[in-house]
Amino acid sequence: MNSQNRLTKSEIFTVYNRMRAAARREGNFKMIERLNKAVGILLSNDYYQGERLAYIPTAHSCGCRDWEFRNTAKRAYTGGCKHMLAEVMMQSALALRAAHEVTVWLTPRESFPAEVAVR
């Protein structure tokens, strides 16, 4: 992952808090556990060079053992693994960043020509 796509702590926790609040409203405590692990993954610099390259996670699949045994009866959780949730969080944060950059770019008066800017 290049340095442009590295997430800041603020971006990570913004997405984490939104996803955690949604899981809490649903009463999905297993999802909250996974989100806690996913935020730890995103905050770790080693993830980008280690686990992410080894498991090649996407929002829909992963190569880790947790995802491999996702259908076992003992698991009692049907959602994605922590790596998949980290990818979903990363995609959401990057989408929020892109939406914010468009908004910020349009807001300052200095970005418009003087004859167009409203004073």
DRENDO-1510 file (C-alpha; in Angstrom, 1 decimal, always signed):
<recs>
REC; n; res; u; v; w
REC; 1; MET; +0.0; +0.0; +0.0 .
REC; 2; ASN; +1.5; +3.3; -0.9 .
REC; 3; SER; +1.8; +6.2; +1.5 .
REC; 4; GLN; -1.1; +8.1; -0.1 .
REC; 5; ASN; -3.5; +5.3; +1.0 .
REC; 6; ARG; -2.2; +5.0; +4.6 .
REC; 7; LEU; -5.0; +5.9; +6.9 .
REC; 8; THR; -4.7; +8.3; +9.8 .
REC; 9; LYS; -5.8; +7.3; +13.3 .
REC; 10; SER; -8.7; +9.8; +13.0 .
REC; 11; GLU; -9.9; +8.1; +9.8 .
REC; 12; ILE; -9.6; +4.7; +11.2 .
REC; 13; PHE; -11.5; +5.5; +14.4 .
REC; 14; THR; -14.2; +7.5; +12.5 .
REC; 15; VAL; -15.1; +4.4; +10.5 .
REC; 16; TYR; -14.6; +2.1; +13.5 .
REC; 17; ASN; -17.0; +4.1; +15.7 .
REC; 18; ARG; -19.7; +4.1; +13.0 .
REC; 19; MET; -19.4; +0.4; +12.4 .
REC; 20; ARG; -19.3; -0.4; +16.1 .
REC; 21; ALA; -22.4; +1.7; +16.8 .
REC; 22; ALA; -24.3; -0.1; +14.0 .
REC; 23; ALA; -23.2; -3.5; +15.4 .
REC; 24; ARG; -24.2; -2.4; +18.9 .
REC; 25; ARG; -27.6; -1.3; +17.8 .
REC; 26; GLU; -28.1; -4.8; +16.2 .
REC; 27; GLY; -26.8; -6.5; +19.4 .
REC; 28; ASN; -24.1; -8.2; +17.4 .
REC; 29; PHE; -21.4; -8.6; +20.0 .
REC; 30; LYS; -19.3; -11.1; +18.0 .
REC; 31; MET; -19.1; -8.3; +15.3 .
REC; 32; ILE; -17.9; -5.9; +17.9 .
REC; 33; GLU; -15.1; -8.3; +18.9 .
REC; 34; ARG; -14.0; -8.6; +15.3 .
REC; 35; LEU; -14.1; -4.9; +14.8 .
REC; 36; ASN; -11.9; -4.5; +17.9 .
REC; 37; LYS; -9.4; -6.8; +16.3 .
REC; 38; ALA; -9.7; -5.2; +12.9 .
REC; 39; VAL; -8.9; -1.7; +14.3 .
REC; 40; GLY; -5.8; -3.2; +15.9 .
REC; 41; ILE; -4.8; -4.6; +12.6 .
REC; 42; LEU; -5.2; -1.3; +10.9 .
REC; 43; LEU; -3.2; +0.5; +13.6 .
REC; 44; SER; -0.3; -2.0; +13.2 .
REC; 45; ASN; +2.3; -1.1; +10.6 .
REC; 46; ASP; +3.2; -4.8; +10.3 .
REC; 47; TYR; -0.2; -5.6; +8.8 .
REC; 48; TYR; +0.6; -3.9; +5.5 .
REC; 49; GLN; +3.8; -6.0; +5.0 .
REC; 50; GLY; +2.9; -9.2; +6.7 .
REC; 51; GLU; -0.6; -10.5; +7.2 .
REC; 52; ARG; -2.1; -8.6; +4.3 .
REC; 53; LEU; +0.4; -10.0; +1.8 .
REC; 54; ALA; +0.1; -13.5; +3.3 .
REC; 55; TYR; -3.8; -13.8; +3.4 .
REC; 56; ILE; -4.7; -11.4; +0.5 .
REC; 57; PRO; -8.0; -10.3; +2.1 .
REC; 58; THR; -10.8; -8.6; +0.3 .
REC; 59; ALA; -14.2; -7.5; +1.5 .
REC; 60; HIS; -15.6; -10.9; +0.4 .
REC; 61; SER; -12.9; -13.5; +1.1 .
REC; 62; CYS; -9.6; -14.1; +3.0 .
REC; 63; GLY; -6.9; -16.8; +3.1 .
REC; 64; CYS; -6.8; -17.0; +6.9 .
REC; 65; ARG; -7.8; -20.1; +9.0 .
REC; 66; ASP; -10.6; -18.2; +10.6 .
REC; 67; TRP; -12.3; -17.6; +7.2 .
REC; 68; GLU; -11.4; -21.2; +6.1 .
REC; 69; PHE; -13.4; -22.6; +9.0 .
REC; 70; ARG; -16.2; -20.1; +8.9 .
REC; 71; ASN; -19.0; -22.7; +8.6 .
REC; 72; THR; -18.2; -24.7; +11.7 .
REC; 73; ALA; -20.9; -25.0; +14.3 .
REC; 74; LYS; -18.6; -24.0; +17.1 .
REC; 75; ARG; -17.8; -20.6; +15.6 .
REC; 76; ALA; -21.2; -19.1; +16.3 .
REC; 77; TYR; -20.4; -16.1; +14.0 .
REC; 78; THR; -21.4; -15.8; +10.4 .
REC; 79; GLY; -19.6; -12.5; +9.5 .
REC; 80; GLY; -16.2; -11.9; +8.0 .
REC; 81; CYS; -12.9; -12.4; +9.6 .
REC; 82; LYS; -10.9; -9.6; +11.2 .
REC; 83; HIS; -8.8; -9.2; +8.0 .
REC; 84; MET; -12.0; -8.8; +5.9 .
REC; 85; LEU; -13.4; -6.2; +8.3 .
REC; 86; ALA; -10.1; -4.4; +8.2 .
REC; 87; GLU; -10.4; -4.2; +4.4 .
REC; 88; VAL; -14.0; -3.0; +4.7 .
REC; 89; MET; -12.9; -0.3; +7.2 .
REC; 90; MET; -10.1; +0.7; +4.9 .
REC; 91; GLN; -12.3; +1.0; +1.9 .
REC; 92; SER; -14.9; +3.0; +3.9 .
REC; 93; ALA; -12.2; +5.4; +5.3 .
REC; 94; LEU; -10.8; +6.0; +1.8 .
REC; 95; ALA; -14.3; +6.7; +0.5 .
REC; 96; LEU; -14.9; +9.1; +3.3 .
REC; 97; ARG; -11.6; +10.8; +2.5 .
REC; 98; ALA; -12.5; +11.2; -1.1 .
REC; 99; ALA; -15.9; +12.7; -0.3 .
REC; 100; HIS; -14.2; +15.0; +2.2 .
REC; 101; GLU; -11.6; +16.2; -0.3 .
REC; 102; VAL; -14.3; +17.1; -2.8 .
REC; 103; THR; -16.2; +19.0; -0.1 .
REC; 104; VAL; -13.1; +20.8; +1.2 .
REC; 105; TRP; -12.0; +21.7; -2.3 .
REC; 106; LEU; -15.4; +23.4; -3.1 .
REC; 107; THR; -15.7; +25.2; +0.2 .
REC; 108; PRO; -12.8; +27.8; +0.3 .
REC; 109; ARG; -13.6; +31.1; -1.4 .
REC; 110; GLU; -10.0; +31.4; -2.6 .
REC; 111; SER; -10.5; +28.4; -4.9 .
REC; 112; PHE; -12.9; +30.3; -7.1 .
REC; 113; PRO; -12.0; +33.2; -9.4 .
REC; 114; ALA; -12.5; +36.6; -7.8 .
REC; 115; GLU; -15.4; +37.5; -10.0 .
REC; 116; VAL; -17.3; +34.3; -9.1 .
REC; 117; ALA; -16.6; +34.3; -5.3 .
REC; 118; VAL; -19.4; +35.7; -3.2 .
REC; 119; ARG; -18.2; +38.1; -0.5 .
</recs>
